[in-house]
């Protein structure tokens, strides 16, 4: 799996960096979110806890996946800004158990 950063933008209002990326994965299925998160973390040299993958989608027949991620200055800021389902997908919060 190979990561390519397409665009990086500093959003000072929301205290985050926004990243458009492409993952090349020839001959493989679309990689898992956790694997992409680990590869992005390594490529960008940062803490996994502040990285949120918003979306990523494979391109049929190309062996490429394009995605959009956000890097927050702190975990608390990510929890304040992001919607609950995105936090759940990225395993930054746990699903509430019903009583």
C-alpha contacts under 8 A as a table, 3 or more apart, distances in Angstrom:
res1	aa1	res2	aa2	distance
1	X	23	X	6.61
1	X	24	X	5.68
1	X	25	X	4.91
1	X	26	X	7.88
2	X	23	X	5.56
2	X	24	X	5.11
2	X	25	X	6.79
3	X	21	X	6.99
3	X	22	X	5.84
3	X	23	X	4.63
3	X	24	X	6.53
3	X	39	X	7.06
3	X	40	X	6.99
3	X	43	X	7.35
4	X	21	X	5.66
4	X	22	X	5.14
4	X	23	X	6.34
5	X	8	X	7.34
5	X	19	X	7.09
5	X	20	X	6.26
5	X	21	X	4.50
5	X	22	X	6.48
6	X	19	X	7.48
6	X	20	X	5.36
6	X	21	X	5.09
6	X	22	X	6.88
7	X	19	X	5.67
7	X	20	X	5.05
7	X	21	X	6.99
8	X	17	X	6.90
8	X	18	X	5.72
8	X	19	X	4.57
8	X	20	X	6.54
9	X	17	X	5.61
9	X	18	X	5.11
9	X	19	X	6.49
10	X	15	X	7.94
10	X	16	X	6.29
10	X	17	X	4.44
10	X	18	X	6.31
11	X	14	X	5.83
11	X	15	X	5.98
11	X	16	X	5.36
11	X	17	X	5.66
11	X	18	X	6.91
12	X	15	X	4.70
12	X	16	X	6.41
12	X	17	X	7.99
13	X	16	X	7.95
14	X	81	X	7.50
15	X	72	X	6.27
15	X	73	X	6.24
15	X	77	X	7.67
16	X	70	X	6.36
16	X	71	X	5.31
16	X	72	X	4.38
16	X	73	X	6.10
17	X	70	X	5.64
17	X	71	X	5.04
17	X	72	X	6.59
18	X	68	X	7.33
18	X	69	X	5.95
18	X	70	X	4.59
18	X	71	X	6.46
19	X	68	X	5.73
19	X	69	X	5.16
19	X	70	X	6.12
19	X	71	X	7.94
20	X	66	X	7.47
20	X	67	X	5.83
20	X	68	X	4.65
20	X	69	X	6.53
21	X	66	X	5.76
21	X	67	X	5.30
21	X	68	X	6.30
21	X	69	X	7.82
22	X	64	X	6.74
22	X	65	X	5.60
22	X	66	X	4.41
22	X	67	X	6.27
23	X	36	X	7.87
23	X	64	X	5.54
23	X	65	X	5.06
23	X	66	X	6.35
24	X	63	X	5.96
24	X	64	X	4.59
24	X	65	X	6.60
25	X	28	X	5.62
25	X	29	X	7.39
25	X	30	X	7.26
25	X	31	X	7.68
25	X	63	X	5.15
25	X	64	X	5.95
25	X	65	X	7.90
26	X	62	X	7.70
26	X	63	X	4.70
26	X	64	X	7.38
27	X	63	X	6.66
28	X	31	X	7.72
28	X	63	X	7.09
29	X	63	X	7.70
30	X	58	X	6.09
30	X	63	X	7.68
30	X	64	X	7.84
30	X	65	X	6.94
31	X	35	X	6.38
31	X	36	X	6.58
32	X	35	X	5.26
32	X	36	X	6.38
33	X	36	X	5.17
33	X	37	X	6.03
33	X	53	X	7.67
33	X	90	X	7.86
34	X	37	X	4.96
34	X	38	X	6.15
34	X	90	X	7.86
35	X	38	X	5.12
35	X	39	X	6.21
36	X	39	X	5.07
36	X	40	X	6.03
37	X	40	X	5.15
37	X	41	X	6.01
37	X	48	X	7.15
37	X	51	X	7.40
37	X	52	X	7.95
37	X	53	X	7.01
38	X	41	X	5.05
38	X	42	X	6.25
38	X	48	X	7.07
39	X	42	X	5.15
39	X	43	X	6.11
40	X	43	X	4.97
40	X	44	X	5.94
41	X	44	X	5.34
41	X	45	X	5.61
41	X	46	X	5.29
41	X	47	X	6.46
41	X	48	X	5.81
41	X	51	X	7.40
42	X	45	X	4.96
42	X	46	X	6.85
46	X	50	X	8.00
47	X	50	X	5.95
47	X	51	X	7.04
48	X	51	X	5.28
49	X	52	X	7.96
49	X	75	X	6.44
49	X	92	X	7.19
50	X	71	X	5.54
50	X	72	X	5.13
50	X	73	X	6.79
50	X	74	X	5.99
50	X	75	X	5.40
50	X	78	X	7.04
51	X	69	X	7.03
51	X	70	X	5.87
51	X	71	X	4.58
51	X	72	X	6.53
52	X	69	X	5.56
52	X	70	X	5.15
52	X	71	X	6.29
52	X	72	X	7.95
52	X	78	X	7.97
52	X	86	X	7.79
52	X	87	X	7.65
52	X	90	X	6.23
53	X	56	X	7.54
53	X	67	X	7.61
53	X	68	X	6.21
53	X	69	X	4.22
53	X	70	X	6.37
53	X	86	X	7.97
53	X	90	X	6.82
54	X	67	X	7.60
54	X	68	X	5.63
54	X	69	X	5.30
54	X	70	X	7.09
54	X	86	X	6.59
55	X	67	X	5.40
55	X	68	X	5.39
55	X	69	X	7.06
56	X	65	X	6.49
56	X	66	X	5.45
56	X	67	X	3.79
56	X	68	X	6.31
57	X	65	X	5.36
57	X	66	X	5.65
57	X	67	X	6.36
58	X	63	X	7.41
58	X	64	X	5.85
58	X	65	X	4.03
58	X	66	X	6.47
59	X	62	X	5.70
59	X	63	X	6.81
59	X	64	X	5.69
59	X	65	X	5.81
59	X	66	X	7.65
60	X	63	X	7.32
72	X	75	X	6.84
72	X	77	X	6.61
72	X	78	X	5.86
73	X	77	X	6.98
74	X	77	X	5.30
74	X	78	X	6.55
75	X	78	X	5.08
75	X	79	X	6.29
76	X	79	X	5.13
76	X	80	X	6.22
77	X	80	X	5.01
77	X	81	X	6.17
78	X	81	X	5.31
78	X	82	X	5.72
79	X	82	X	5.69
79	X	83	X	7.87
79	X	87	X	7.11
79	X	92	X	7.87
82	X	86	X	6.56
82	X	87	X	6.62
83	X	86	X	5.56
83	X	87	X	6.52
84	X	87	X	5.13
84	X	88	X	6.19
85	X	88	X	5.01
85	X	89	X	6.15
86	X	89	X	5.08
86	X	90	X	6.25
87	X	90	X	5.21
87	X	91	X	6.05
87	X	92	X	5.13
87	X	93	X	5.87
88	X	91	X	4.93
88	X	92	X	6.12
88	X	93	X	5.52
88	X	94	X	6.30
88	X	95	X	6.84
89	X	92	X	7.80
90	X	93	X	8.00
91	X	94	X	6.64
